[in-house]
Amino acid sequence: MRIREVCGEADIRRMTEVAEIVWREANVAFCTPEQVEYMIEMFQSYEAVLGQLVHGYRYFLVEEAGEILAYFGVQPQGERLFLSKFYILKEHRGKCIFSMGLDFMRELCGELHLDTIYLTVNKNNKHACEVYLHKGFKIAEEAVADIGCGFVMDDYIMEYDV
């Protein structure tokens, strides 16, 4: 298993194909199917990812034998690293992929002289919240964000001191 940065159109297309699968399986428990489809288009379509890359986001693939098992996206913001997305395909969960990614992000923070990793997570995403808390993230605050088309995200903002 290895982590490598997304580079080029082919990587982005492969990653967004995985995103369509994983977002549907991971988010449908606490979002309507309509909201999931809207979020895929707004945040994980090919065009959306291109726009994020222009604004300083970096995406990484977790691969094994050329197969994408997971991916994550980050953006340096001031003295913190924003963990925008971390998604693991269902059949690869429980393989310490998030731990591996967190180690990678800690190293990235060291290289970039950042002291905190932070993220937003839906309050109703109980499993993700439990994983983040178990790994040492703390709930810093709560945030409600209108993401358009009548959809709202009701999230925790969680932080991890590097």
C-alpha positions as CSV (number, residue, x, y, z in Angstrom):
1,M,0.0,0.0,0.0
2,R,1.3,3.4,-0.9
3,I,0.2,7.0,-0.9
4,R,0.9,9.2,-3.8
5,E,-0.2,12.7,-4.9
6,V,-2.7,13.0,-7.7
7,C,-1.0,14.2,-10.8
8,G,-2.7,14.8,-14.1
9,E,-6.1,14.3,-15.8
10,A,-6.1,10.5,-15.7
11,D,-5.6,10.5,-11.9
12,I,-8.3,13.0,-11.4
13,R,-10.7,11.0,-13.5
14,R,-9.9,7.8,-11.7
15,M,-10.3,9.5,-8.3
16,T,-13.7,11.1,-9.2
17,E,-15.0,7.7,-10.3
18,V,-14.1,6.3,-6.9
19,A,-15.6,9.3,-5.3
20,E,-19.0,8.6,-6.9
21,I,-19.0,5.1,-5.4
22,V,-17.7,6.0,-2.0
23,W,-19.8,9.1,-1.5
24,R,-23.0,7.2,-2.2
25,E,-22.1,4.4,0.2
26,A,-20.7,6.6,3.0
27,N,-23.2,9.5,3.0
28,V,-26.6,8.0,2.3
29,A,-27.1,7.0,6.0
30,F,-27.4,10.7,7.0
31,C,-28.1,12.6,3.8
32,T,-30.9,12.1,1.3
33,P,-29.9,10.6,-2.1
34,E,-30.6,14.0,-3.7
35,Q,-28.2,15.7,-1.4
36,V,-25.5,13.1,-2.0
37,E,-25.8,13.5,-5.7
38,Y,-25.7,17.3,-5.3
39,M,-22.6,17.1,-3.1
40,I,-20.8,14.8,-5.6
41,E,-21.4,17.3,-8.4
42,M,-20.4,20.3,-6.3
43,F,-17.4,18.9,-4.5
44,Q,-16.1,15.8,-6.2
45,S,-16.8,16.0,-9.9
46,Y,-13.9,16.3,-12.3
47,E,-14.6,20.0,-12.7
48,A,-15.0,20.6,-9.0
49,V,-11.6,19.0,-8.2
50,L,-9.9,21.0,-10.9
51,G,-11.2,24.1,-9.3
52,Q,-10.0,23.0,-5.9
53,L,-6.5,22.2,-7.2
54,V,-6.3,25.8,-8.5
55,H,-7.1,27.0,-5.0
56,G,-4.3,25.1,-3.3
57,Y,-5.9,21.8,-2.6
58,R,-3.8,18.7,-2.9
59,Y,-5.2,15.2,-3.4
60,F,-3.6,11.9,-2.6
61,L,-4.4,8.4,-3.6
62,V,-3.9,5.3,-1.3
63,E,-3.2,2.5,-3.8
64,E,-2.3,-1.1,-3.8
65,A,-1.3,-2.9,-7.0
66,G,-2.6,0.1,-9.0
67,E,-6.1,0.0,-7.4
68,I,-7.4,3.0,-5.5
69,L,-8.4,2.0,-2.0
70,A,-8.9,5.5,-0.7
71,Y,-8.2,9.1,-1.3
72,F,-8.0,12.3,0.6
73,G,-7.8,16.0,-0.1
74,V,-6.0,18.7,2.0
75,Q,-5.4,22.4,1.8
76,P,-2.9,24.4,3.8
77,Q,-4.7,27.3,5.5
78,G,-2.6,29.6,7.6
79,E,-0.9,27.5,10.4
80,R,-3.4,24.6,9.9
81,L,-4.0,21.9,7.4
82,F,-7.6,21.5,6.3
83,L,-8.5,17.8,5.8
84,S,-11.3,18.4,3.2
85,K,-12.0,14.7,2.4
86,F,-10.8,11.3,3.4
87,Y,-12.8,8.4,1.9
88,I,-12.1,4.7,2.0
89,L,-13.9,2.3,-0.2
90,K,-16.1,0.0,1.9
91,E,-14.3,-3.2,1.1
92,H,-11.0,-1.7,2.3
93,R,-12.1,-0.2,5.6
94,G,-10.5,-1.7,8.7
95,K,-7.0,-2.0,7.0
96,C,-5.4,1.0,9.0
97,I,-5.7,3.2,5.9
98,F,-6.8,6.2,7.9
99,S,-3.9,5.7,10.3
100,M,-1.5,5.6,7.4
101,G,-3.0,8.8,6.0
102,L,-2.9,10.5,9.3
103,D,0.8,9.7,9.6
104,F,1.3,11.1,6.1
105,M,-0.5,14.3,7.0
106,R,1.5,14.7,10.1
107,E,4.7,14.5,8.0
108,L,3.2,17.0,5.5
109,C,2.4,19.4,8.4
110,G,6.1,19.1,9.5
111,E,7.3,20.0,6.0
112,L,4.9,22.9,5.7
113,H,5.4,24.1,9.4
114,L,1.8,23.6,10.2
115,D,0.7,22.8,13.8
116,T,-2.9,21.5,13.4
117,I,-5.0,19.4,11.2
118,Y,-8.7,20.3,11.1
119,L,-11.8,19.0,9.4
120,T,-15.5,19.2,9.3
121,V,-17.7,16.1,9.8
122,N,-21.4,15.7,9.7
123,K,-22.8,15.4,13.2
124,N,-24.8,12.4,12.1
125,N,-21.8,10.6,10.7
126,K,-21.4,8.6,13.9
127,H,-18.8,6.2,12.6
128,A,-16.5,8.9,11.2
129,C,-16.9,11.0,14.4
130,E,-15.9,8.0,16.5
131,V,-12.8,7.3,14.3
132,Y,-11.6,10.9,14.5
133,L,-12.1,11.0,18.3
134,H,-10.3,7.7,18.7
135,K,-7.3,9.0,16.6
136,G,-7.0,12.1,18.9
137,F,-9.2,14.7,17.2
138,K,-11.2,17.0,19.5
139,I,-14.4,18.8,18.7
140,A,-13.5,22.4,18.6
141,E,-16.9,23.9,17.5
142,E,-20.1,23.3,15.6
143,A,-21.0,24.8,12.2
144,V,-24.1,24.9,10.1
145,A,-23.4,25.7,6.4
146,D,-25.9,26.3,3.6
147,I,-24.3,24.5,0.6
148,G,-27.0,25.5,-1.9
149,C,-30.2,24.1,-3.4
150,G,-31.8,24.0,0.0
151,F,-29.2,21.6,1.5
152,V,-27.5,22.3,4.8
153,M,-24.5,20.7,6.4
154,D,-24.7,20.4,10.2
155,D,-21.1,19.7,11.2
156,Y,-18.6,19.4,13.9
157,I,-15.3,21.1,13.4
158,M,-12.6,18.8,14.8
159,E,-8.9,19.6,15.4
160,Y,-5.8,17.5,15.8
161,D,-2.6,18.9,17.3
162,V,0.4,17.7,15.3
